[in-house]
Amino acid sequence: MERTVLYLDEVTVTALTGDVAAVREAVAAAFAAHRAEPALSRPKLSLDVRPGHAFQSMCAASPALGFAVNKWYGLTEHGIDACLSLNDFATGRLLAVMDGNAFTGVRTAAMSAAAAMHLVSPGSRTIGFVGCGLQAGNHLAAFRAALPSLVAVQAFSRTRTSAERLVAKARAMGLDAVATEDCEGLLAACDIVVTSVPMRPGFRPFLDARRLKPGAFVAAVDVGRSWIGESLAAFDTLAIDDRSQAGDYAPILSARPEPGYDADLAMLCAGEGGRPRSGGRSMFLFRGFALADLAVAALVYRRALEAGAGLRLGR
């Protein structure tokens, strides 16, 4: 039997991810399955060169999904460059190699949106972005699909150009959107806040959770680095991606009156835990968990087979 592997480039992967709602549902289903039948995984492995420059690897294997994945990427001030390998869980056979750049934004936003479905206050109408790069754009699309009640967007960025670019995307979706230089005003006004501020030399936290409006939900895509530690006591509910990575958040969680987290994404997707009390603030804090990459890779691979997409390479 000829040994081949399916190669999927960035254009193909982007086309196959398609509907952001389907991606969110795939991620939520994978985490719910993880609660019932735990996947095998390891916390993110990072080779740190300097702040903002690293090489990282993430892996997971799920008996429920029938696949295993490894993602490898370089992270610098120029951005992220990633690839994924997908294996059959039972046989170990390498099935596909995929460009991973499209995954980084899509799967991260899907995780945030899956958590938001359980933590966002009903009827939330305004979403604010602190940091307006790739992650902000993907989160805008994911939250727009997940929460049809959204009508308004505020965008804050250290570069006006990136904020205005996000505003243009939001307006194209039919949302009222403005770029703002008033970060505190954004926190006070928005029902949902997404922070995706990159790490840079000399970076210091600058967001105060006590400025958030009652009932606000935060998706801390930047691992919470933007938030002043002692202000995290303002959150009634703090959820993380996976319990196996809880130790990674110890410095942040220790700032709360009761150190620790209240739920992880598997618990939320399995229907355990839920929205905080009326007026209670919540945060979803995460470094990234390879099970989300696995869920999206499995979805893309199945769609590629159905569509006859990709390039077969001999081994």
C-alpha positions as a printed Julia matrix, in Angstrom:
315×3 Matrix{Float64}:
   0.0    0.0    0.0
   1.38   3.4   -0.99
   2.15   5.6    2.0
   0.93   9.14   1.54
   0.14  12.13   3.69
  -2.39  14.85   2.92
  -0.92  18.37   2.8
  -3.26  21.31   3.36
  -1.89  24.81   2.77
  -3.09  28.01   4.43
  -5.55  28.93   1.68
  -7.12  25.46   1.8
  -7.3   25.37   5.6
  -8.89  28.82   5.67
 -11.51  27.75   3.14
 -12.27  24.52   5.01
 -12.69  26.14   8.43
 -15.45  28.22   6.89
 -18.38  28.77   9.25
 -17.12  30.11  12.6
 -20.21  28.75  14.35
 -19.33  25.22  13.19
 -15.79  25.66  14.5
 -17.11  26.84  17.87
 -19.46  23.87  18.04
 -16.64  21.45  17.18
 -14.46  22.9   19.94
 -17.31  22.83  22.46
 -18.12  19.21  21.59
 -14.47  18.21  21.99
 -14.24  19.79  25.43
 -17.53  18.21  26.52
 -16.18  14.82  25.38
 -12.95  15.56  27.27
 -14.99  15.92  30.46
 -16.53  12.46  29.95
 -13.47  10.7   28.49
 -10.3   12.72  29.12
  -7.99  13.35  26.21
  -4.25  12.93  26.62
  -2.37  16.21  26.57
   0.6   18.14  27.84
   0.83  21.81  28.79
   2.4   24.09  26.22
   6.17  23.57  25.88
   8.02  26.82  25.26
  11.6   27.56  24.28
  11.83  31.21  25.31
  14.43  33.3   23.51
  13.36  36.63  25.02
  10.03  38.36  25.78
   7.88  38.07  22.66
  10.25  35.59  20.95
   9.76  31.86  21.47
   9.31  28.47  19.84
   6.4   26.48  21.21
   4.79  23.05  20.89
   1.37  21.73  21.9
   0.0   18.2   21.59
  -3.17  16.25  22.37
  -4.69  12.85  21.59
  -8.38  12.07  21.97
  -9.9    8.57  21.95
 -13.31  10.2   21.54
 -12.29  12.09  18.39
 -10.02   9.33  17.09
  -7.1   11.63  16.33
  -3.9   13.06  17.8
  -2.31  16.39  16.93
   0.92  18.28  17.41
   1.3   21.98  16.7
   4.71  23.62  16.36
   5.21  27.33  15.86
   7.61  30.21  16.04
   6.53  33.41  17.78
   8.33  36.71  17.19
   7.55  40.39  16.77
   6.83  39.52  13.13
   3.94  37.25  14.14
   3.28  33.52  14.46
   4.23  30.83  11.93
   2.75  27.41  12.66
   2.11  23.95  11.28
   0.15  20.94  12.55
   0.51  17.2   12.11
  -2.57  14.98  12.51
  -2.33  11.27  13.33
  -4.83   8.44  13.6
  -5.36   7.71  17.29
  -5.6    3.92  16.94
  -2.86   3.2   14.4
  -0.57   6.18  14.95
  -0.45   6.75  11.2
   0.36  10.28  10.05
  -2.72  11.44   8.15
  -2.13  15.09   7.37
   0.22  18.03   7.66
  -1.55  21.38   7.76
  -0.55  25.0    7.74
  -1.27  26.22  11.26
  -1.47  29.96  10.8
  -5.19  29.98  10.14
  -5.74  27.78  13.21
  -4.18  30.15  15.7
  -6.85  32.81  15.44
  -9.83  30.6   14.62
  -9.39  28.01  17.35
  -8.57  30.63  19.99
 -11.67  32.63  19.18
 -13.74  29.43  19.19
 -12.56  28.67  22.74
 -13.47  32.18  23.91
 -16.87  32.01  22.23
 -17.57  28.57  23.69
 -16.82  29.91  27.18
 -18.86  33.04  26.52
 -21.95  30.97  25.72
 -21.93  29.93  29.4
 -20.6   33.06  31.12
 -21.85  36.12  29.23
 -24.78  37.98  30.75
 -27.99  37.49  28.74
 -28.69  40.28  26.29
 -25.14  41.61  26.18
 -24.98  44.31  23.51
 -21.53  45.88  23.54
 -18.09  44.34  23.01
 -14.77  46.1   23.48
 -11.33  45.14  22.21
  -8.06  46.06  23.9
  -5.57  45.08  21.23
  -6.82  45.02  17.64
  -4.67  42.52  15.76
  -5.32  39.03  14.37
  -6.95  37.71  17.53
  -9.31  40.66  17.77
 -10.52  40.14  14.2
 -11.18  36.45  14.78
 -12.92  37.13  18.08
 -15.13  39.74  16.46
 -16.33  37.17  13.92
 -16.74  34.41  16.52
 -18.66  36.55  19.02
 -20.85  38.07  16.32
 -21.91  34.55  15.32
 -22.34  33.31  18.9
 -24.16  36.33  20.35
 -26.71  37.88  17.98
 -27.64  40.45  20.65
 -24.39  42.35  19.99
 -24.92  45.73  18.34
 -21.89  47.88  19.22
 -18.08  47.65  19.21
 -15.35  49.75  20.8
 -11.73  49.29  19.74
  -8.61  50.41  21.63
  -5.09  49.89  20.35
  -1.66  51.47  20.73
  -1.8   52.0   16.97
  -4.79  53.91  15.64
  -4.53  52.15  12.28
  -5.22  48.69  13.72
  -8.17  50.0   15.75
  -9.69  51.61  12.67
  -9.15  48.42  10.68
 -11.14  46.45  13.28
 -13.83  49.13  13.29
 -14.19  48.77   9.52
 -14.65  45.01   9.88
 -17.3   45.52  12.55
 -19.2   48.05  10.46
 -19.13  45.64   7.53
 -20.94  43.18   9.81
 -23.66  45.76  10.47
 -22.41  46.78  13.92
 -22.01  50.29  15.29
 -18.28  50.64  15.9
 -15.85  53.3   17.08
 -12.12  53.51  17.75
 -11.4   54.99  21.17
  -8.39  56.27  23.08
 -10.28  56.03  26.4
  -9.44  52.56  27.68
 -11.08  53.09  31.08
 -14.23  54.28  29.36
 -14.23  51.12  27.25
 -14.06  48.94  30.37
 -16.9   50.84  31.99
 -19.16  50.73  28.94
 -18.78  47.24  27.45
 -20.62  44.05  28.39
 -17.8   41.96  26.9
 -14.09  42.81  26.77
 -11.48  40.92  24.74
  -7.84  41.61  25.6
  -5.12  40.47  23.2
  -2.17  42.69  24.01
   1.19  41.23  22.92
   4.13  40.84  25.28
   6.9   43.36  24.75
  10.07  44.2   26.67
   9.2   46.37  29.67
   5.49  45.53  29.49
   3.41  46.3   32.6
  -0.26  45.48  33.35
  -2.51  48.49  32.88
  -6.15  47.3   33.01
  -8.09  47.52  36.28
 -10.9   44.95  36.56
 -12.64  47.16  39.11
 -13.44  49.54  36.24
 -15.53  46.91  34.47
 -19.28  47.33  34.48
 -21.27  44.86  36.64
 -21.97  41.62  34.8
 -19.1   42.07  32.34
 -17.31  39.1   30.75
 -13.62  39.18  29.82
 -11.86  36.9   27.36
  -8.2   37.24  28.34
  -6.56  36.03  25.15
  -3.28  37.53  26.37
  -3.12  35.17  29.39
  -4.3   38.04  31.58
  -1.02  39.93  31.24
  -2.9   43.2   30.64
  -4.73  43.05  33.97
  -3.44  44.47  37.25
  -3.14  41.46  39.56
  -4.75  42.9   42.68
  -7.79  44.02  40.67
  -8.73  40.42  39.82
 -10.6   40.25  43.12
 -13.35  42.06  41.17
 -14.16  38.84  39.28
 -16.82  36.57  40.78
 -16.03  33.77  38.34
 -12.67  32.88  36.84
 -12.55  30.04  34.32
  -9.48  28.53  32.64
  -9.02  26.31  29.6
  -8.0   23.07  31.34
  -7.27  21.9   34.86
  -4.0   20.28  33.77
  -2.6   23.76  33.16
  -3.85  25.32  36.39
  -0.31  25.67  37.74
   0.55  28.01  34.88
  -1.91  30.56  36.24
  -0.74  30.46  39.88
   0.77  33.98  39.88
  -2.46  35.45  38.51
  -4.89  33.35  40.55
  -3.07  34.11  43.81
  -4.24  37.71  43.54
  -7.84  36.66  44.22
  -9.24  36.47  47.77
  -9.76  32.74  47.22
  -6.88  31.56  45.01
  -7.86  29.17  42.27
 -10.32  28.92  39.44
 -14.05  28.25  39.46
 -14.4   26.18  36.27
 -12.57  25.02  33.18
 -13.85  24.89  29.62
 -14.62  21.17  29.74
 -16.85  21.71  32.78
 -18.65  24.6   31.1
 -19.19  22.73  27.82
 -20.46  19.69  29.75
 -23.09  21.88  31.42
 -21.39  22.07  34.82
 -21.14  25.49  36.37
 -22.42  28.49  34.53
 -23.13  32.19  34.66
 -22.14  34.11  37.78
 -24.74  35.77  39.96
 -26.59  38.72  38.52
 -24.11  41.55  38.2
 -21.13  39.28  38.8
 -18.1   39.73  36.57
 -16.39  36.76  34.9
 -13.12  36.08  33.09
 -11.99  33.28  30.8
  -8.23  33.02  31.12
  -6.22  30.73  28.88
  -2.82  30.01  27.38
  -4.21  27.73  24.72
  -4.98  24.02  24.94
  -4.11  21.6   22.14
  -7.5   19.89  22.34
  -8.94  22.93  20.57
  -6.38  22.55  17.79
  -7.27  18.87  17.58
 -10.99  19.62  17.3
 -10.44  22.09  14.45
  -7.86  19.88  12.71
 -10.28  16.94  12.78
 -13.03  19.13  11.33
 -10.74  20.42   8.57
  -9.41  16.94   7.75
 -12.89  15.44   7.41
 -14.01  18.33   5.23
 -10.88  17.95   3.09
 -11.65  14.28   2.47
 -15.25  15.09   1.58
 -14.19  17.84  -0.83
 -11.17  16.06  -2.27
  -9.08  19.04  -1.19
  -5.36  19.16  -0.52
  -2.28  17.58  -2.03
  -1.27  13.94  -1.56
   2.45  13.61  -0.87
   4.41  10.39  -1.02
   6.51   9.34   1.97
